[in-house]
């Protein structure tokens, strides 16, 4: 080959090699799907700011506060979070409408912290078909831990079944002869709680002497509580959302009926359940927790609680700090921020899910000591541990050890 031709070929090959190297470097540095750019990460969210579960609106507000602080501190890897949160009024058809808007109109990278079992069920197939992450849903239904069928959906809360198995363990040990009555919401959430309790009492199913379900559209559940009393149970368990939890505890007080009373963690807020029910009526009620309670003085000098209080003071000054929903939103958003940090410059939907499924005993300042988040490719249930607590005076008091609600063998 003549020298000038050889030179031109060598120069061309060198140019191709340089282009390939720089192209690969750029490709390795930054990868984006819809909803992510050099400057922004768009996150979609759906929460009931109105309707029968509007008490949960604080969850969405706390999430927004965390993201606002992150943005004020410079964002995540230089990118600001654009958090788009819509109201579905706890209505599944409205949730579908809002999810489509977020994906097709707002073009978010993923949905995060969408609240409500029925609402999330209504949008799950759509989001998985679109391969849009439905990440850290704010519901403890067991169905969110099904990576084979729904690889784009992941839970965050301890599962309702795990929680109710813990109540069964407690009652079998401490109240071995007690008859139990259950009031549960007639939807996936309530049925999940009920199944966990029934599984926990599998060795003695007759322990559950009475079961009553109610519809979320009912204005009051007083009549259900009255009917359960006729079974003369020693223990009554309320698997409800906050509005109905407050009603149920208040009704027990009005009836001067004092069975051992257990309420689900989702209805254990001091601000939205125990105070509205009446502090006198709330005395002795048992529940379970995985997060720190802002009303508990033992956390007064705790670094995690101080960070939470600082956030509220600056970004949510009108929020009641003892509203458990504020801590829930704070904790969930803290997890989400960690996942996005781990994503680096690979902000693809697949990598967001990959990082979310790679948490190993991740501890957060708002969680109880001993409670951590762990996930894997075949385990989409981040939190499995809870600790029992009892309402005394004006606050919850923890007792016993942190207990795992996992099914044996899992």
C-alpha positions in Angstrom: 0.0 0.0 0.0 1.5 3.4 -1.0 2.6 5.5 2.0 0.0 8.4 1.6 -2.9 5.8 1.5 -1.5 4.0 4.5 -1.3 7.3 6.4 -4.9 8.2 5.5 -6.2 4.7 6.5 -4.2 4.9 9.8 -5.6 8.4 10.5 -9.1 7.3 9.8 -8.8 4.2 12.0 -7.3 6.4 14.8 -10.3 8.8 14.5 -12.7 5.9 14.7 -11.0 4.5 17.7 -11.0 7.9 19.5 -14.7 8.3 18.6 -15.5 4.8 19.9 -13.6 5.5 23.2 -15.2 8.9 23.8 -18.6 7.6 22.7 -18.3 4.6 25.1 -17.2 6.9 27.9 -20.2 9.2 27.4 -22.4 6.2 27.2 -21.0 4.8 30.4 -21.3 8.1 32.2 -24.9 9.1 31.5 -27.9 7.0 30.5 -31.4 8.3 30.7 -35.0 7.2 30.2 -38.0 9.4 29.8 -38.2 11.7 32.9 -34.5 12.1 33.6 -32.0 14.6 32.2 -28.7 16.3 33.2 -30.6 18.6 35.4 -33.9 16.9 36.5 -35.5 13.7 37.8 -39.3 13.6 37.4 -41.1 11.5 40.0 -44.8 10.8 40.0 -46.9 10.2 43.1 -50.6 9.6 43.9 -52.0 10.2 47.5 -55.5 10.7 48.8 -55.4 14.4 49.8 -59.2 14.2 49.9 -61.9 11.6 50.6 -62.2 9.0 53.3 -58.5 8.4 53.7 -57.4 12.1 53.5 -55.5 11.8 56.8 -52.8 10.1 54.6 -52.3 13.3 52.7 -49.6 14.2 55.1 -47.6 11.3 53.7 -47.4 13.0 50.3 -46.6 16.4 51.9 -43.7 14.9 53.9 -42.3 13.3 50.8 -42.4 16.7 49.0 -40.6 18.3 51.9 -37.8 15.8 51.8 -37.3 16.4 48.1 -37.5 20.1 48.5 -34.7 19.9 51.1 -32.6 17.7 48.8 -33.1 20.2 46.0 -32.1 23.1 48.3 -29.0 21.2 49.2 -28.0 20.8 45.5 -30.0 17.9 44.3 -28.9 14.3 43.7 -25.7 14.0 41.7 -26.4 17.6 40.5 -30.0 16.9 39.4 -33.1 18.5 41.0 -36.2 16.3 41.8 -39.4 17.4 40.2 -42.0 15.7 42.4 -45.4 15.7 40.8 -48.1 14.5 43.3 -51.8 14.1 42.5 -54.9 13.4 44.6 -57.0 10.3 43.8 -59.4 10.7 46.8 -58.7 7.0 47.6 -60.6 6.1 44.5 -59.1 3.4 42.2 -60.7 4.8 38.9 -59.2 8.2 39.8 -55.9 6.5 40.5 -55.9 5.0 37.0 -56.6 8.4 35.5 -53.8 10.1 37.5 -51.3 7.3 36.7 -51.9 7.7 33.0 -51.5 11.4 33.3 -48.2 11.0 35.1 -46.8 8.5 32.6 -48.2 9.8 29.3 -48.5 13.6 29.9 -46.0 14.5 32.6 -43.6 11.8 31.4 -42.2 10.9 34.8 -39.3 8.5 35.2 -41.2 6.4 37.7 -44.0 6.4 40.2 -43.0 6.4 43.9 -45.0 6.1 47.1 -48.4 5.8 45.6 -50.8 5.2 48.5 -53.6 2.7 49.0 -54.0 -1.0 48.3 -57.0 -0.7 45.9 -55.5 2.3 44.1 -52.2 0.5 43.5 -53.9 -2.7 42.4 -55.8 -0.7 39.8 -52.6 0.7 38.2 -50.2 -2.2 38.7 -50.8 -4.0 35.4 -50.7 -0.8 33.4 -47.4 0.3 34.9 -45.8 -3.1 34.5 -46.9 -3.3 30.9 -45.3 0.1 30.3 -42.2 -1.0 32.2 -42.5 2.1 34.5 -41.4 1.4 38.1 -44.2 1.4 40.7 -41.7 1.9 43.5 -42.0 1.7 47.3 -45.8 1.7 47.2 -47.4 3.1 50.4 -49.3 0.0 51.3 -48.4 -3.2 53.1 -50.3 -5.7 50.9 -48.3 -8.9 50.3 -48.9 -8.8 46.6 -46.2 -6.1 46.1 -43.6 -8.8 46.7 -44.1 -10.7 43.5 -41.0 -9.8 41.3 -41.7 -12.7 38.9 -45.2 -11.6 37.9 -44.8 -7.8 38.5 -41.0 -7.0 38.1 -41.7 -3.2 38.1 -43.7 -3.1 41.4 -42.0 -3.0 44.9 -43.5 -2.4 48.4 -41.9 -0.5 51.3 -44.1 -0.9 54.4 -43.9 -4.1 56.4 -46.6 -6.4 54.9 -50.0 -6.4 56.6 -49.8 -10.2 56.9 -46.4 -10.0 58.6 -47.8 -7.5 61.1 -50.9 -9.4 61.9 -48.9 -12.6 62.3 -47.0 -10.7 65.0 -50.2 -9.9 66.8 -51.2 -13.6 66.7 -47.8 -14.6 68.1 -48.3 -12.1 71.0 -51.8 -13.3 71.8 -50.9 -17.0 71.6 -48.1 -16.4 74.2 -49.7 -13.8 76.4 -53.5 -14.5 76.1 -53.6 -18.2 75.3 -57.3 -18.7 76.1 -58.6 -15.4 74.8 -61.4 -15.2 72.2 -60.7 -12.7 69.4 -63.1 -10.5 67.3 -61.9 -8.7 64.2 -63.2 -5.7 62.3 -61.5 -5.3 58.9 -61.9 -3.0 55.9 -63.5 -5.0 53.0 -60.7 -4.6 50.5 -57.3 -6.1 49.8 -55.8 -4.3 52.7 -58.3 -5.6 55.3 -58.3 -9.1 53.8 -54.5 -9.2 53.8 -54.5 -8.3 57.5 -57.2 -10.9 58.2 -55.3 -13.7 56.4 -52.1 -13.0 58.4 -54.1 -13.3 61.6 -55.8 -16.5 60.5 -52.4 -17.9 59.5 -51.0 -17.0 62.9 -53.9 -18.8 64.6 -53.7 -21.8 62.2 -53.0 -24.1 65.1 -56.2 -22.9 66.8 -58.6 -21.3 64.3 -61.5 -21.2 66.8 -59.7 -18.4 68.6 -61.3 -16.0 66.1 -64.8 -15.9 67.5 -66.2 -13.2 65.3 -65.4 -11.3 62.1 -67.0 -8.1 60.7 -66.1 -6.2 57.6 -67.1 -2.6 56.6 -67.0 -0.6 53.4 -64.8 2.4 53.1 -67.8 4.4 51.9 -69.7 3.9 55.2 -69.9 7.1 57.2 -69.5 5.2 60.6 -68.6 1.8 61.8 -70.4 2.0 65.2 -72.9 -0.7 64.3 -70.1 -3.2 63.5 -68.5 -2.6 66.8 -71.8 -3.2 68.6 -72.3 -6.5 66.7 -68.9 -7.7 67.6 -69.6 -7.1 71.3 -72.4 -9.6 71.1 -69.8 -12.4 70.5 -68.3 -11.5 73.9 -64.7 -11.6 72.8 -61.7 -11.0 75.2 -59.7 -9.2 72.4 -60.9 -6.9 69.6 -58.7 -6.1 66.6 -59.3 -3.2 64.3 -57.7 -3.5 60.8 -58.8 -0.1 59.6 -57.7 3.1 58.1 -57.3 6.1 60.5 -60.7 7.6 60.3 -62.4 4.3 61.2 -59.7 3.4 63.7 -60.6 6.6 65.6 -64.3 5.9 65.4 -63.8 2.3 66.6 -61.7 3.2 69.7 -64.1 6.1 70.5 -67.1 3.7 70.3 -65.5 1.3 72.7 -65.3 4.1 75.2 -68.9 5.2 74.7 -70.0 1.6 75.4 -67.7 1.4 78.4 -66.4 -1.8 76.9 -62.8 -2.6 77.7 -61.5 -5.7 75.8 -57.8 -6.0 75.0 -57.7 -3.8 71.9 -55.3 -4.0 69.0 -55.2 -1.5 66.1 -53.2 -1.9 62.9 -50.0 0.1 62.4 -51.6 2.2 59.6 -54.2 3.4 62.2 -51.7 4.0 65.1 -51.2 7.8 64.6 -51.4 9.7 67.9 -52.5 12.8 66.0 -55.1 11.4 63.6 -56.4 8.4 65.6 -55.7 8.3 69.3 -56.4 12.0 70.1 -59.6 12.1 68.0 -60.7 8.9 69.7 -60.1 10.5 73.1 -57.0 9.8 75.1 -59.0 8.2 77.9 -60.5 5.7 75.4 -57.1 5.0 73.9 -55.4 3.9 77.1 -53.9 0.4 76.8 -54.5 0.0 73.1 -51.8 -2.2 71.5 -50.2 -1.8 68.0 -46.8 -2.4 66.4 -44.2 0.0 65.0 -41.2 -0.1 62.7 -40.6 3.7 62.8 -39.7 6.1 65.6 -42.6 7.9 67.3 -42.1 11.7 67.5 -44.1 11.8 70.7 -41.7 9.3 72.5 -39.3 11.2 74.7 -36.7 8.5 74.4 -35.8 9.9 71.0 -35.4 13.5 72.3 -31.6 13.6 71.7 -31.6 11.1 68.8 -29.8 12.3 65.6 -32.4 10.7 63.4 -35.3 12.5 65.2 -33.4 15.8 65.2 -33.1 15.6 61.4 -36.8 14.9 61.1 -37.7 17.8 63.4 -35.4 20.1 61.4 -37.1 19.2 58.2 -40.6 19.8 59.7 -39.5 23.1 61.2 -38.3 24.4 57.9 -40.5 22.8 55.3 -43.7 21.7 57.1 -44.1 24.1 60.0 -47.9 23.6 60.3 -47.6 19.8 60.5 -48.4 18.0 63.7 -45.0 16.3 64.4 -46.7 13.4 66.2 -48.8 12.5 63.1 -47.2 9.2 62.2 -48.0 9.8 58.5 -45.4 12.6 58.5 -42.7 10.1 59.6 -43.9 7.5 57.1 -43.5 10.0 54.2 -40.2 11.1 55.5 -38.8 7.6 55.8 -40.1 6.5 52.4 -38.6 9.6 50.7 -35.3 9.0 52.5 -35.1 5.5 51.0 -35.9 6.9 47.6 -33.2 9.5 47.8 -30.7 6.7 48.7 -31.7 4.6 45.7 -31.4 7.6 43.3 -27.9 8.4 44.7 -26.9 4.8 44.0 -28.1 5.1 40.4 -25.4 7.7 39.7 -25.7 8.8 36.1 -27.6 5.7 34.9 -31.1 7.0 35.3 -32.8 4.3 33.4 -36.0 2.7 34.7 -34.2 -0.7 34.7 -31.4 0.7 36.8 -33.7 2.4 39.3 -35.4 -1.0 39.9 -32.0 -2.7 40.1 -30.7 -0.3 42.8 -34.0 -0.6 44.7 -33.6 -4.4 44.7 -30.0 -4.1 46.0 -30.5 -2.8 49.6 -28.7 -4.7 52.3 -29.6 -4.0 55.9 -29.9 -0.3 55.1 -30.6 1.7 58.3 -32.4 5.0 58.4 -32.6 7.6 61.1 -36.4 7.4 61.3 -36.6 3.7 61.8 -36.5 1.9 65.1 -33.1 0.4 66.1 -32.8 -3.1 64.7 -35.2 -2.3 61.8 -33.4 -2.2 58.4 -34.3 -2.4 54.8 -33.1 -5.4 52.7 -34.1 -6.3 49.2 -32.9 -8.6 46.4 -33.9 -9.7 42.9 -36.4 -12.2 44.3 -37.3 -10.2 47.5 -39.3 -7.0 47.0 -40.3 -6.7 50.7 -37.9 -4.2 52.2 -39.1 -4.2 55.9 -40.1 -7.4 57.8 -39.5 -6.4 61.5 -41.8 -4.6 63.9 -41.9 -4.0 67.7 -45.1 -4.1 69.8 -46.2 -0.9 71.6 -49.0 0.2 74.0 -50.6 3.5 74.3 -50.1 5.0 77.8 -50.8 8.6 78.9 -50.4 10.7 75.7 -48.1 8.4 73.7 -47.1 5.0 72.6 -44.6 3.0 74.6 -42.6 0.2 73.0 -42.3 -3.1 74.7 -40.6 -6.5 74.0 -38.1 -7.1 71.2 -38.1 -6.3 67.5 -40.0 -9.3 66.0 -39.8 -10.6 62.4 -43.1 -11.3 60.8 -41.6 -13.4 58.0 -43.1 -16.8 57.3 -40.8 -19.6 58.5 -38.6 -20.7 55.6 -38.6 -17.4 53.8 
